Amino acid sequence: MNHNETFETVESLEAELVSLAESLWETPELGLHETESAESLSSVLRDAGFDVTEGIGGMPTAFSATYGEGDPHVGILGEYDALPGLSQTVSSSREPVEVGAPGHGCGHNLFGVAGVGAALAAKRAIDDGRAEGTVTFFGCPAEEILVGKVFMARDGAFDDLDAALTWHPSHLSAPFMAQTLAMNSVEYTFHGESAHAADSPQSGRSALDAVELLNTGSEFMREHVSDDARIHYTIPDGGGAPNVVPAEATAWFYVRAPTRDEVDRITDWLDDVAEGAALMTQTTVSRRFHTGCYDYVANHALSDTLLENMRLAGPIPYTDEDREFAAELRETLSAETIEARTAQLPEERREAARSSVLYPDAQPSYDVGTVLNGSTDVGDVSWITPTAQFWAASWPVGTPSHTWQAVAANGSFGSKAAVYAAKVLAATTLDLFSDEALVAAAREEFEASVPGEYETALPEGTEPPFHLTL
C-alpha cells in the first residue's frame, strides 16, 4: 500500500506533535497522577472529533479515544508516565531541573504523542474516504509500575480489538519480538508490638525482624525456581528510631518469571514464607497485591508489517546538530555499557551500530526467541488481541533507558523519533483497514501462539495502587 499521503498527513502535524512532546517533557508526572499529561493528549483527540472515555479501570488518568465505525478495530497504545528522581535539563552533563523531581527517562513523553499523531492520521484517511474501520487510542497510565493496562484489561478495554499496535523509544530501531517476564507486585506488612529496645525489648515483637526473615527466606527460594525467574524486594518501611522495637514494617516484592503460572506458584510460596516469618516473630502479616501482568507474546504477522512501514517511513531525519549533541551524551557512557547494549545485534550489524552515534535505520528484529528480563503491561494486551510493537531510535546508540542521558535526548532530538513512530503506526493501522488477509493472518497466529484464555491476575476487589507514586 502506498503510504505517501499518510506520511504527509503526519508531517503536517509535526509542529503540533513536537510541541506536545516538549510540553509533557517539561511537566513530568508519576504514574497514576499524570493529570496534565492525560488531559493534554485526550483534549487533542476530543477536539478532533474522537469519542473520549475517561476513568477506565478506576484510574482518572486512563482514557480511550475512538473514531470511525465498523471493522477492523485497531487499537494504538500510548503511555505518558515519568520516572522518579530523573529530572534533567537538555544538557550533556548531569544537571537536574529540580533535584529529586521526576523525569522522562523512558521516553513516555514521546510514546503517547506518537500514538496521538497516528490516530489523527488514521482519522484523516477515514474522512477522506481512503480507509474504513475504527481506530482507538488508549491512554495508558502507570506503565512504569506495570499497572495501567492491567486494570484497563480487567475492565475489558481491549476486548473488541482486532489488533493492537504500539512502540517504545530506544537506542535502535527494530520490531520488538522478545518475550517479556510475567510479574506480580506484592507488599507484605507485618504488625508487632512496640517497646523500648534497650529497657524492655522482651515486651516488644519486632515487625522488622519478620521483614528480615521474609527477605532471607526469599533468598533461599532462588535455588528452587527457574533460571529466568526473578525475586527482588525493597523495605519501604523498616520502622523509626533504633531505640523503639518496630511495631510495623513492610517489604515490597516483585516476582517475575516467563509464565503467569510460574509467577503465581512462586508468589504462593512467598506468601507461605511471610506467614512463617510472622509465626517465628509472633507478629501478624497482611498482604496487599498491587498488580500482576502477563508475559508479552509478539505477533509476527503484525511485526513484519511494522518493519515494512519502518523502512518506508525512515530513516529518522537526524541532523548534524542532533549528532553532535548525541555524541556529547554518548561520551558520558562507559564502553562496557555501550558494548552490553549492542551485544544482542548480529555480528554484521553490531560494529556498524557501535561506530554510529545515532543509528536511525530500521533493523530486522534482533530479539526473536529471546526472553527479555523485564516486564511490560503490554503483555496483558497481547493475550487479549494480536499485538505488535517496535523500538525507534530516540537516544544515542548504547544509551540505557531510565538514565539522565535518555531524559536529555527525549527532551531534544528524540521528538523526531516520535514523528517517525507516528508514521509507522498510522501506516500499519491503514494496512489493517485495507487488508483482510493481514487481519486474518494475525488472528490465526494469535489463536495458535497464545496458550490459553486471558484471566486477570488481579484478585477480586484490587484497586489501583495510587500510593506507590505519591
C-alpha positions as CSV (number, residue, x, y, z in Angstrom):
1,M,0.0,0.0,0.0
2,N,1.3,3.5,-0.9
3,H,1.5,5.5,2.3
4,N,2.9,8.8,1.0
5,E,-0.4,10.6,1.7
6,T,-0.4,9.2,5.3
7,F,3.2,10.3,5.8
8,E,2.4,13.8,4.5
9,T,-0.5,13.9,7.0
10,V,1.8,13.1,9.9
11,E,4.4,15.7,8.6
12,S,1.6,18.3,8.6
13,L,1.1,17.6,12.3
14,E,4.8,17.6,13.2
15,A,4.9,21.1,14.8
16,E,1.9,20.2,17.0
17,L,3.3,16.8,17.9
18,V,6.7,18.2,18.8
19,S,5.2,20.9,20.9
20,L,3.0,18.3,22.7
21,A,6.1,16.1,23.4
22,E,8.0,19.1,24.7
23,S,5.1,20.1,27.0
24,L,4.9,16.6,28.5
25,W,8.7,16.6,28.9
26,E,8.6,19.9,30.8
27,T,5.8,18.7,33.2
28,P,6.8,15.1,34.1
29,E,4.3,13.3,36.2
30,L,4.5,10.0,38.0
31,G,2.2,7.0,37.3
32,L,-1.5,7.3,38.2
33,H,-1.0,11.0,38.7
34,E,-0.4,12.1,35.1
35,T,-3.3,14.6,35.2
36,E,-1.9,17.3,32.9
37,S,-0.3,14.8,30.5
38,A,-3.5,12.7,30.1
39,E,-5.6,15.9,29.6
40,S,-3.1,17.3,27.1
41,L,-3.4,14.1,24.9
42,S,-7.1,13.5,25.4
43,S,-8.1,17.1,24.6
44,V,-6.3,17.0,21.2
45,L,-8.3,13.9,20.2
46,R,-11.5,15.2,21.7
47,D,-11.2,18.5,19.8
48,A,-10.5,16.4,16.6
49,G,-13.9,14.6,17.0
50,F,-12.9,11.4,18.8
51,D,-15.3,9.9,21.3
52,V,-13.3,10.1,24.6
53,T,-14.0,7.9,27.6
54,E,-12.1,8.7,30.8
55,G,-11.5,6.9,34.1
56,I,-11.1,3.4,32.7
57,G,-10.1,0.8,35.3
58,G,-10.8,3.2,38.2
59,M,-7.8,5.3,37.1
60,P,-8.7,9.0,36.4
61,T,-5.7,9.3,34.0
62,A,-6.7,6.3,31.8
63,F,-8.8,7.0,28.8
64,S,-9.7,5.9,25.3
65,A,-10.5,7.9,22.2
66,T,-12.3,6.3,19.3
67,Y,-13.1,7.4,15.8
68,G,-14.7,5.6,12.8
69,E,-17.1,2.7,12.6
70,G,-17.2,-1.0,11.8
71,D,-14.4,-3.5,11.4
72,P,-11.5,-3.8,11.6
73,H,-11.0,-2.1,15.0
74,V,-7.3,-1.2,15.6
75,G,-6.0,0.0,19.0
76,I,-3.0,2.2,19.4
77,L,-1.4,2.2,22.9
78,G,0.2,5.2,24.4
79,E,1.9,6.0,27.7
80,Y,2.9,9.2,29.4
81,D,4.2,8.5,33.0
82,A,7.6,9.7,34.1
83,L,10.2,8.2,36.5
84,P,11.1,9.4,40.0
85,G,14.4,11.2,40.6
86,L,15.4,11.6,36.9
87,S,14.9,15.4,36.4
88,Q,17.3,16.6,33.8
89,T,17.9,19.6,31.6
90,V,18.8,19.2,27.9
91,S,22.5,19.0,28.7
92,S,25.4,16.6,28.2
93,S,26.2,16.7,31.9
94,R,24.1,15.7,34.9
95,E,22.0,18.8,35.6
96,P,18.6,18.3,37.2
97,V,15.9,20.8,36.6
98,E,14.9,20.1,40.2
99,V,16.9,17.8,42.4
100,G,14.8,14.7,43.2
101,A,12.0,15.5,40.8
102,P,10.7,13.1,38.1
103,G,11.9,13.0,34.5
104,H,11.1,11.2,31.3
105,G,13.9,8.6,31.4
106,C,11.9,6.1,29.3
107,G,10.7,8.5,26.6
108,H,7.0,8.3,27.5
109,N,6.6,12.0,26.6
110,L,7.3,10.8,23.1
111,F,5.4,7.5,23.4
112,G,1.9,8.8,23.8
113,V,2.3,11.7,21.4
114,A,3.3,9.4,18.5
115,G,0.1,7.4,19.1
116,V,-2.0,10.5,19.1
117,G,-0.3,11.5,15.8
118,A,-1.1,8.1,14.3
119,A,-4.7,8.2,15.4
120,L,-5.1,11.6,13.8
121,A,-3.6,10.4,10.6
122,A,-5.9,7.4,10.5
123,K,-8.9,9.7,11.1
124,R,-7.8,11.9,8.1
125,A,-7.8,8.8,5.9
126,I,-11.3,7.8,7.1
127,D,-12.6,11.3,6.5
128,D,-11.0,11.4,3.0
129,G,-12.6,8.1,2.1
130,R,-9.3,6.3,1.8
131,A,-10.0,3.9,4.6
132,E,-12.8,2.2,6.5
133,G,-12.6,0.9,10.1
134,T,-12.3,2.1,13.7
135,V,-9.3,3.4,15.5
136,T,-9.0,3.8,19.2
137,F,-6.1,5.5,21.0
138,F,-5.7,4.1,24.5
139,G,-4.1,6.5,27.1
140,C,-2.4,4.1,29.4
141,P,-1.1,5.4,32.8
142,A,1.5,4.0,35.1
143,E,3.4,1.6,32.9
144,E,6.5,2.1,35.0
145,I,4.8,0.3,37.9
146,L,3.0,-2.1,35.5
147,V,-0.5,-1.0,36.5
148,G,-2.3,0.9,33.7
149,K,-3.1,-1.7,31.1
150,V,-3.6,-4.4,33.7
151,F,-6.5,-2.6,35.2
152,M,-7.8,-1.4,31.8
153,A,-7.8,-5.0,30.6
154,R,-9.7,-6.1,33.7
155,D,-12.4,-3.6,32.6
156,G,-12.5,-5.1,29.2
157,A,-11.0,-2.1,27.4
158,F,-9.2,-4.2,24.8
159,D,-11.8,-6.9,24.2
160,D,-13.2,-5.5,21.0
161,L,-9.9,-5.0,19.1
162,D,-8.9,-6.9,16.0
163,A,-5.3,-5.8,16.6
164,A,-3.2,-3.5,18.9
165,L,-0.1,-1.6,18.0
166,T,2.5,0.4,19.9
167,W,6.1,1.4,20.0
168,H,8.8,2.4,22.5
169,P,11.7,4.8,22.4
170,S,15.1,3.1,22.4
171,H,18.6,3.4,21.0
172,L,17.9,1.4,17.9
173,S,15.0,0.9,15.5
174,A,13.6,-2.7,15.1
175,P,10.5,-4.7,15.8
176,F,10.3,-5.7,19.5
177,M,9.8,-9.5,19.3
178,A,11.3,-10.8,22.6
179,Q,9.1,-12.5,25.3
180,T,9.0,-10.5,28.5
181,L,8.5,-11.8,32.0
182,A,5.2,-12.1,33.7
183,M,5.2,-10.3,37.1
184,N,3.4,-9.8,40.4
185,S,3.9,-6.8,42.7
186,V,3.1,-7.6,46.3
187,E,3.5,-5.8,49.6
188,Y,3.7,-7.6,53.0
189,T,3.2,-5.5,56.1
190,F,4.0,-7.1,59.5
191,H,2.4,-5.9,62.7
192,G,4.1,-6.4,66.1
193,E,4.4,-4.6,69.4
194,S,6.5,-1.6,70.1
195,A,8.7,-1.4,73.2
196,H,11.8,0.4,74.4
197,A,14.6,-1.5,72.5
198,A,17.1,-1.2,75.4
199,D,14.9,-1.0,78.6
200,S,12.2,-3.6,77.8
201,P,12.9,-5.4,74.5
202,Q,11.2,-8.5,75.9
203,S,7.9,-6.7,75.8
204,G,8.2,-6.0,72.0
205,R,7.6,-8.0,68.9
206,S,9.6,-6.7,66.0
207,A,7.9,-6.3,62.7
208,L,11.3,-5.5,61.2
209,D,12.6,-8.9,62.3
210,A,9.7,-10.5,60.4
211,V,10.6,-8.5,57.3
212,E,14.2,-9.6,57.5
213,L,13.2,-13.3,57.9
214,L,10.9,-13.0,54.9
215,N,13.7,-11.4,52.8
216,T,16.1,-14.1,54.0
217,G,13.6,-16.8,53.2
218,S,13.2,-15.4,49.7
219,E,17.0,-15.8,49.2
220,F,16.7,-19.5,49.9
221,M,13.9,-19.8,47.3
222,R,16.2,-18.7,44.5
223,E,17.9,-22.1,44.1
224,H,14.5,-23.8,43.5
225,V,12.9,-21.6,40.9
226,S,13.7,-21.4,37.1
227,D,16.9,-19.6,36.0
228,D,14.7,-17.0,34.3
229,A,12.7,-16.2,37.4
230,R,13.5,-13.1,39.4
231,I,12.7,-12.2,43.0
232,H,13.5,-8.7,44.2
233,Y,12.5,-6.5,47.1
234,T,12.8,-3.3,49.0
235,I,11.9,-2.2,52.5
236,P,9.6,0.9,52.2
237,D,9.1,1.0,55.9
238,G,11.6,-0.5,58.4
239,G,10.5,1.2,61.5
240,G,11.5,4.5,63.0
241,A,14.1,5.2,65.7
242,P,16.5,2.4,66.6
243,N,15.6,2.6,70.3
244,V,12.0,1.6,69.5
245,V,11.1,-2.0,68.6
246,P,9.3,-1.5,65.2
247,A,5.6,-2.3,65.6
248,E,5.1,-2.1,61.8
249,A,7.4,-2.8,58.8
250,T,6.8,-3.5,55.2
251,A,8.6,-5.4,52.4
252,W,7.7,-4.8,48.7
253,F,8.4,-7.7,46.3
254,Y,8.4,-8.1,42.6
255,V,8.2,-11.8,41.4
256,R,8.9,-12.4,37.7
257,A,9.0,-15.5,35.6
258,P,8.4,-16.5,31.9
259,T,4.8,-17.6,32.6
260,R,1.9,-16.4,34.7
261,D,1.6,-19.9,36.2
262,E,5.2,-19.9,37.5
263,V,4.8,-16.3,38.9
264,D,1.7,-17.4,40.8
265,R,3.4,-20.5,42.1
266,I,6.4,-18.5,43.4
267,T,4.1,-15.9,44.9
268,D,2.1,-18.5,46.7
269,W,5.3,-19.9,48.1
270,L,6.4,-16.4,49.1
271,D,3.0,-15.9,50.9
272,D,3.8,-19.1,52.9
273,V,7.3,-17.7,53.8
274,A,5.7,-14.5,55.0
275,E,3.3,-16.4,57.2
276,G,6.3,-18.4,58.6
277,A,8.2,-15.2,59.3
278,A,5.1,-13.9,61.2
279,L,4.9,-17.1,63.3
280,M,8.6,-17.0,64.1
281,T,8.4,-13.5,65.4
282,Q,4.9,-13.6,67.0
283,T,3.7,-10.9,64.7
284,T,0.9,-10.9,62.1
285,V,1.1,-10.2,58.4
286,S,-1.2,-8.5,55.9
287,R,-0.7,-8.8,52.2
288,R,-1.5,-6.2,49.6
289,F,-1.5,-7.2,45.9
290,H,-0.6,-4.2,43.7
291,T,-0.6,-5.6,40.2
292,G,0.2,-8.6,38.1
293,C,1.0,-8.6,34.4
294,Y,1.4,-11.3,31.7
295,D,4.4,-12.1,29.5
296,Y,4.4,-10.4,26.1
297,V,3.6,-12.5,23.0
298,A,4.6,-10.7,19.8
299,N,2.5,-11.3,16.7
300,H,4.9,-12.0,13.8
301,A,2.4,-11.1,11.1
302,L,1.9,-7.6,12.5
303,S,5.6,-7.2,13.4
304,D,6.6,-8.0,9.8
305,T,4.2,-5.3,8.6
306,L,5.6,-2.8,11.1
307,L,9.1,-3.5,9.8
308,E,7.9,-2.8,6.2
309,N,6.5,0.5,7.2
310,M,9.5,1.4,9.4
311,R,11.6,1.1,6.2
312,L,9.1,3.1,4.2
313,A,8.9,5.9,6.8
314,G,12.6,6.1,7.6
315,P,15.3,6.7,8.3
316,I,14.7,9.2,11.1
317,P,16.0,12.6,9.7
318,Y,18.6,13.4,12.3
319,T,20.7,16.5,11.6
320,D,24.4,17.2,12.2
321,E,23.4,19.2,15.2
322,D,21.5,16.3,16.6
323,R,24.5,14.0,16.1
324,E,26.8,16.5,17.8
325,F,24.7,16.6,20.9
326,A,24.2,12.8,20.8
327,A,28.0,12.4,20.7
328,E,28.4,14.6,23.8
329,L,25.8,12.4,25.6
330,R,27.5,9.2,24.5
331,E,30.8,10.4,25.9
332,T,29.3,10.1,29.4
333,L,28.6,6.4,28.8
334,S,31.2,3.7,29.6
335,A,32.4,1.4,26.8
336,E,31.1,-1.5,28.8
337,T,27.6,0.0,28.8
338,I,27.6,0.5,25.0
339,E,29.0,-2.9,24.4
340,A,26.4,-4.6,26.6
341,R,23.5,-2.6,25.0
342,T,24.5,-3.7,21.5
343,A,25.6,-7.3,22.2
344,Q,22.3,-8.8,21.0
345,L,22.8,-7.5,17.5
346,P,24.0,-9.9,14.8
347,E,27.8,-9.5,14.3
348,E,27.4,-8.0,10.9
349,R,25.3,-5.1,12.3
350,R,26.9,-4.8,15.7
351,E,30.0,-2.9,14.7
352,A,28.1,-0.6,12.4
353,A,25.8,0.3,15.3
354,R,28.7,0.8,17.8
355,S,30.5,3.0,15.4
356,S,27.5,5.3,15.0
357,V,26.4,8.0,17.4
358,L,22.8,7.8,16.1
359,Y,21.6,4.7,14.1
360,P,18.2,5.6,12.7
361,D,17.9,2.9,10.0
362,A,15.3,0.2,10.7
363,Q,16.7,-3.2,11.5
364,P,15.2,-6.6,11.4
365,S,14.2,-7.9,14.8
366,Y,17.3,-9.0,16.8
367,D,15.4,-10.5,19.7
368,V,13.2,-13.2,18.2
369,G,13.1,-16.2,20.5
370,T,14.8,-14.5,23.4
371,V,13.5,-13.6,26.9
372,L,13.9,-10.0,28.0
373,N,14.5,-9.9,31.7
374,G,11.9,-7.2,32.3
375,S,8.2,-6.9,32.2
376,T,5.6,-4.8,30.4
377,D,1.8,-4.5,30.8
378,V,1.6,-4.6,27.0
379,G,1.8,-8.3,27.8
380,D,-1.8,-8.3,29.0
381,V,-3.0,-6.8,25.8
382,S,-1.0,-9.4,23.8
383,W,-3.0,-12.1,25.5
384,I,-6.3,-10.5,24.5
385,T,-5.7,-9.5,20.9
386,P,-2.9,-9.7,18.3
387,T,-0.3,-7.2,19.3
388,A,2.9,-5.9,17.9
389,Q,5.4,-3.1,18.9
390,F,8.7,-1.7,17.8
391,W,11.7,0.2,19.0
392,A,12.5,3.6,17.5
393,A,16.0,5.1,17.8
394,S,15.4,8.1,20.1
395,W,18.7,8.1,22.0
396,P,22.4,7.7,21.2
397,V,23.5,4.1,20.5
398,G,24.2,2.3,23.7
399,T,22.1,4.5,25.9
400,P,20.2,2.6,28.6
401,S,16.6,3.6,29.5
402,H,15.9,5.1,32.9
403,T,19.0,7.3,32.8
404,W,19.5,11.0,32.7
405,Q,21.1,10.7,29.3
406,A,17.8,9.3,28.0
407,V,15.9,12.2,29.6
408,A,18.2,14.7,27.8
409,A,17.6,13.0,24.5
410,N,13.9,12.7,25.0
411,G,13.7,16.5,25.5
412,S,15.6,17.3,22.3
413,F,16.2,15.3,19.1
414,G,14.0,12.4,20.4
415,S,10.9,14.2,19.1
416,K,12.0,13.3,15.6
417,A,11.6,9.6,16.6
418,A,8.1,10.3,17.8
419,V,7.1,11.8,14.4
420,Y,8.7,8.7,12.7
421,A,6.8,6.4,15.0
422,A,3.5,8.1,14.3
423,K,4.1,7.4,10.6
424,V,4.8,3.8,11.2
425,L,1.8,3.3,13.5
426,A,-0.6,5.2,11.1
427,A,0.6,3.2,8.0
428,T,0.2,-0.1,9.8
429,T,-3.3,0.9,11.0
430,L,-4.3,1.6,7.4
431,D,-2.8,-1.7,6.2
432,L,-5.0,-3.4,8.7
433,F,-8.0,-1.4,7.5
434,S,-7.4,-2.4,3.9
435,D,-6.1,-5.9,4.1
436,E,-8.5,-8.5,5.3
437,A,-5.9,-11.2,4.8
438,L,-3.5,-9.5,7.2
439,V,-6.2,-9.2,9.9
440,A,-7.0,-12.9,9.4
441,A,-3.3,-14.0,9.5
442,A,-2.7,-12.0,12.7
443,R,-5.8,-13.6,14.3
444,E,-4.8,-17.1,13.1
445,E,-1.3,-16.7,14.6
446,F,-2.7,-15.3,17.8
447,E,-5.0,-18.3,18.3
448,A,-2.1,-20.7,17.7
449,S,0.5,-18.9,19.8
450,V,-1.3,-17.6,22.9
451,P,-1.6,-20.6,25.2
452,G,-4.9,-20.0,26.9
453,E,-7.7,-17.5,27.7
454,Y,-6.8,-14.3,29.4
455,E,-7.8,-14.1,33.0
456,T,-6.8,-11.0,35.0
457,A,-4.1,-11.7,37.6
458,L,-5.8,-9.1,39.9
459,P,-7.6,-10.6,42.9
460,E,-11.2,-9.7,43.3
461,G,-11.6,-6.1,44.6
462,T,-8.0,-5.0,43.9
463,E,-7.8,-1.2,43.4
464,P,-5.1,0.8,41.6
465,P,-2.2,1.4,44.0
466,F,-2.2,5.2,43.9
467,H,0.0,5.4,47.0
468,L,3.0,3.9,45.2
469,T,3.9,7.1,43.3
470,L,2.9,9.7,45.9
